[in-house]
Amino acid sequence: MKQRIVIIGFGTVGQGFCEILLNKKEFLKKQYGLKWEIVGIADKAYGNVYNAKGIDVPFLLEEAKAKKQFSKDASKWDTLTLIKKSKADIVCELTYTDLKTGEPAYTHCKEALKSGKHVVTSNKGPAALHYRKLIKLADKYGLHFRIEGTVVAGTPILNLAAGPLAGCEITRIRGILNGTTNYMLTEMEKGMSYAEVLKVAQELGYAEADPTGDVEGYDARGKVTILANVVMDGQLDIDNIPCRGITGITSSDIHTAKEHGKRWKLIGTVEMKDGKVTGSVAPEMIDLTHPLAGVMGATNALTFTTDLLGDVTMVGPGAGRWQTGFAILNDVLTIDSAY
Ligand code: HSE
């Protein structure tokens, strides 16, 4: 069947996802039998569009890149009406993350599921704050709520735990979950100051709109919450997870670590002990011989400690236009293959 898709939020990820769909249209059809149509987009900056027969994606992509309002297939429906009334199979929720309330993404996901649509999201808000409620709703209606892009972009973390690692008991997950801070620590080791390097990280687009979320560890804490509750079946509340970022790390701390054959990394940890799941985020001095110490720049890495395989480490990009767009595509392919 043809998957009719509605995209909510047409920023970097939404545009990247559409570029992949267009660039790989023939490959996706030939290799996986995926046929798709984008029938609607809702975006705060560019407006809402809908056409049940399919919108002109290349044209609207050009308008968005030129920061112009959408001028074709403009719809009078507001975003919630578009979600509820559109003839779509999948809603991709790709708006900006709010880790305090999860909104407006939580309502978008909830209404999409209630109106019979699968949901794919890279938005950490609904996944970190409301996962249980949303997965219960999805199960009730026989739908998918898929969130691979919420943790380490398209680098397969949640899918790895649920798929290839199925059958292993995972007792610990530990690693670098934020690209901005890893990039900053890498550059500070080369001699740049904290303020200089934060500015460059923002210019390069690694940092969140408000970089406080990155440097204080809140972004990593959101991902720790998702890993704890999704992979380890925990019941963690994001606000109760101890969290310290890198704001206290000085050039002198970095120099001291180097002298001792170590390197600072912002580490997120989820652990299962005596049936209880705990999580934390804090900077740690890692021995240079440890696999995580060699992960530099904006790259992310996670080590799963398992009973049958021992440690399994996945290293890959944790952000980016096509890197996160790929996560959305992968979830769409999973949904498509189930029908
Ligand atoms: N600001 C985040 C990071 C983006 O630096 O990793 C991905 O969540």
Residues whose N, C-alpha, C, O or C-beta is under 5 A from the ligand:
A	BS01	HSE	L177 N178 G179 T180 Y206 A207 E208 D214 G318 A319
